[in-house]
Amino acid sequence: MIDREVRELEKAVEQIWEIATVKMGLDPFPVNFEIVPATVMYEVGSYALPGRYSHWTFGKAYHRMKMMYDFGLSRIYEVVINSNPSYAFLLETNSPLQNKLVIAHVLGHVDFFKNNHWFSNTNRRMVDQTARHARRMEEYEFTHGRKVVEEFLDAVLSIEEHIDPHFFIRKESDDQDKKTDKRKKEGRYDDLLTKSELGEDESPPTASEERARRSKVRLPEKDIVYFLMKNSPALEDWQRDVMSMLHEEMEYFVPQMQTKIMNEGFASYWHSRIMREMELSDSEHIEFAELHSGVVSPHKGQLNPYYLGYKIFEDIEKRWDNPTDEEREKFGRKGGEGREKIFEVREVDNDISFLRNYLTEELCEELDLFVYELVDDEEWTVTEKRWERVRDQLVANMTNFGFPYIEVADGDYEGNSELFLMHRYEGVEMDIKYARKTLEYVHKLWGRMVHLETVVDEEPMVLHYDGNEHTED
């Protein structure tokens, strides 16, 4: 990008910031914009955070994204990081108009990061923290070997989604945790008892003492990663530290998983409003209309979160600006409150409450939403058009981020230190082949036999893995 274009872009950033904050009432963190080539953009996109530890899954994601870009099948226009100040990466091949739209879109995201309740407990310095994690991971690779560390990461990443999204609410507050909080700030594993803390004359707990301690753990436990990290008899200190780092990073990503539709819809709503206030040429207006319609349009065969979120926010604005006589009488709406209501929704809701509260029958009909299923393993068929069922199915698909809801039911099953997991079946069966492979990883983390109770063909089934073979009953 030549110097003249950079200066024009800097001027556009100032204009967009003033429109967003002064005229529109947005309240974002300060944002640092970086113009980067595609290789950097897709590296940041695949790792989710710059400077993160290395693992083959990130490389796989990078090559897939880059291939799609090289063949012209998809393109990432921006990546924005939830931090204070925030960081946004713009693709150097974007046109000036594309960058203006992206900057406006980013400010919507950053306002959402700053003001949405579900992001209020995220670490706003996570970029720095992940860099520290990466350095510690490199130290472990040097000490124990890269292959050993990578294989352990394979096991932990197989269950990384199985954490408690409300983990921060129930953190323990006893004296030990006060000590560990201090060590966490120092970049050390937050729940690990060191030899100096045990005391020179104290020996590690015996097997029976360890079983007794685990039997007192509060169960069932949804946070499988945390439970294994604290209670596994098979882990070494460095492995607990690795699990602690991954758990902390996953905590950071949870709010983004909880608000995908809202976040993208909110940013799209605001980029459309901000761009309408910009002084654009006729050709730029046409380019903007094409870009905007490409972002907020339905996708064949799948749900476009930008489109759904954008349409719901527009509907909220319309309904609160121009309430019906019934809404005025029943809910006390006065009219002209659309913008205020949008900010309120942005502050308190996540995707589940957003859809449950604001996806109306009229919207379902307008957006032509329906439920479709594979019938008799032969063809996809529309099975539900009633709007309440469609809404409830969308909500159900987002519960637990769309992953099976699994809990630790017993950490000392049959008194043998075996791990018993329970799948909270709600009508959707697990992929048994995938479940068996994951049990192998869990066995590696626990070190003893593992069991998983689920439902197959409407009948209860328990999967077992003892480290050598799979059985079931």
Number of C-alpha atoms within 10 A of each C-alpha: 10 6 8 9 12 13 11 11 17 13 12 19 18 11 16 22 22 15 19 24 14 11 11 14 14 20 17 22 20 15 20 13 18 15 18 16 13 20 14 15 24 24 20 20 20 20 18 15 19 17 18 21 18 13 14 11 12 18 14 11 16 21 15 14 22 21 13 13 15 12 9 9 10 12 16 16 17 22 20 23 23 26 20 19 15 23 19 20 24 23 23 16 14 16 12 16 19 18 21 22 22 23 27 25 24 29 28 25 26 28 24 27 27 21 19 21 15 21 21 13 13 20 17 19 13 19 20 15 18 20 16 17 24 17 14 19 22 17 13 18 15 11 11 12 12 15 10 13 20 16 14 17 19 16 18 24 18 15 16 20 22 22 22 20 21 13 12 11 9 8 9 10 10 8 9 14 15 13 15 17 17 12 15 16 11 10 15 17 21 21 19 18 13 9 12 9 11 11 9 8 7 10 9 9 10 9 11 11 11 16 18 14 13 19 16 9 13 11 14 15 20 20 21 21 23 22 19 21 25 16 17 21 16 14 18 10 12 16 19 22 23 21 23 23 24 20 22 18 20 17 22 19 16 19 20 18 17 21 26 16 24 28 27 24 28 27 23 28 23 22 24 17 14 25 21 12 13 14 10 13 9 9 10 14 16 12 14 20 12 11 14 16 11 13 17 20 17 17 12 7 7 7 14 18 21 23 22 23 27 26 22 23 25 16 19 20 20 16 18 21 18 17 20 14 12 10 15 14 11 9 10 11 18 15 16 15 17 20 17 14 17 18 16 13 19 22 19 13 18 22 21 20 14 20 20 14 12 15 22 16 15 11 16 18 13 10 14 11 19 18 16 15 12 11 11 7 7 7 9 11 11 11 13 15 15 14 20 15 13 20 23 14 15 19 18 14 14 16 15 17 17 12 12 18 15 22 21 21 20 22 27 17 16 10 12 11 24 18 24 21 24 19 18 14 17 10 8 12 14 15 10 12 8 9 13 18 13 17 25 22 22 25 20 20 21 21 18 18 21 23 25 22 20 20 17 15 7 11 7 11 14 17 19 21 20 16 16 7 9 14 11 11 8
